[in-house]
Amino acid sequence: MDRIGQRITDIKSTLPEGVTLVAVSKFHPARAIMEAYGAGQRVFGESRATELVEKASTLPDDIDWHFIGHLQTNKVRLVVPHVNLIHSVDSERLLRCIDTESRRIGKVTDVLLQLHVALEETKYGFLPDELTALLKEGILEETPGVRVRGIMGMASNVDDESRIASDFQAIKQAFDSIKSLSLPRMEAFDTISMGMSHDYPLAISHGSNMVRIGTTIFGEREY
Ligand SMILES: *Cc1c(COP(=O)(O)O)cnc(C)c1O
């Protein structure tokens, strides 16, 4: 088996049952994706709209594309037809925009709501209280074109493992408290997307059931 296929197989063998591997293929060519595909991988994550559309249009139809990057509202129309899950819904405006576009093309799009718990100011996302308030106001009853599947979050980009652990804990806590509200249209709220190449084992130990791994599978990205 080739190197990428071997890495996929190795990572999968360490993931507990019920944890989904999203192979983050952004900035990597179709050839690399096809090596992973050859090892049985079907879920791929991309973070740029035009790159996703190009790849989705030319690669096999049974690939399950996820969008994981910051999504500008003017790119929603490009992305929605191709994706099975958008991880990075970081504003009410974006949620409403995905809803509108999905309904226009007769689709219900699965989404995750992105939480901001990290130290960096540049990371996008809702604060936990902000998100709870938005959901309690009943926004999901106004947005039948989206189905909220859960939460996505990133830990602080630091070496301090205890800080990373507390960020993951905060994401898990927000997930649990939102789930316990038992709001209408949240029956499928079951996904916690957290953990990347350098921190996914810790994320899993804090309750993640979807990990987004790029570098460990495909090597360093060339921007
Ligand atoms: C690029 C990216 C990843 C993958 O990061 P690696 O460190 O390469 O595993 C995961 N999540 C998001 C949101 C990303 O943008």
The ligand as a MOL file (V3000), in Angstrom:
LIG
                    3D

  0  0  0     0  0            999 V3000
M  V30 BEGIN CTAB
M  V30 COUNTS 15 15 0 0 0
M  V30 BEGIN ATOM
M  V30 1 C -6.5750 22.4840 8.3090 0
M  V30 2 C -7.5840 22.1470 9.3280 0
M  V30 3 C -7.5300 20.9210 10.0240 0
M  V30 4 C -6.4120 19.9020 9.8500 0
M  V30 5 O -5.2630 20.3270 10.5010 0
M  V30 6 P -3.9590 19.3500 10.6230 0
M  V30 7 O -3.1710 20.0010 11.7040 0
M  V30 8 O -3.2830 19.4030 9.3080 0
M  V30 9 O -4.4410 18.0040 10.9880 0
M  V30 10 C -8.5510 20.6490 10.9060 0
M  V30 11 N -9.5700 21.5110 11.1300 0
M  V30 12 C -9.6410 22.6860 10.4910 0
M  V30 13 C -10.7810 23.5960 10.7710 0
M  V30 14 C -8.6560 23.0530 9.5740 0
M  V30 15 O -8.7440 24.2360 8.9560 0
M  V30 END ATOM
M  V30 BEGIN BOND
M  V30 1 1 1 2
M  V30 2 1 2 3
M  V30 3 2 2 14
M  V30 4 1 3 4
M  V30 5 2 3 10
M  V30 6 1 4 5
M  V30 7 1 5 6
M  V30 8 2 6 7
M  V30 9 1 6 8
M  V30 10 1 6 9
M  V30 11 1 10 11
M  V30 12 2 11 12
M  V30 13 1 12 13
M  V30 14 1 12 14
M  V30 15 1 14 15
M  V30 END BOND
M  V30 END CTAB
M  END
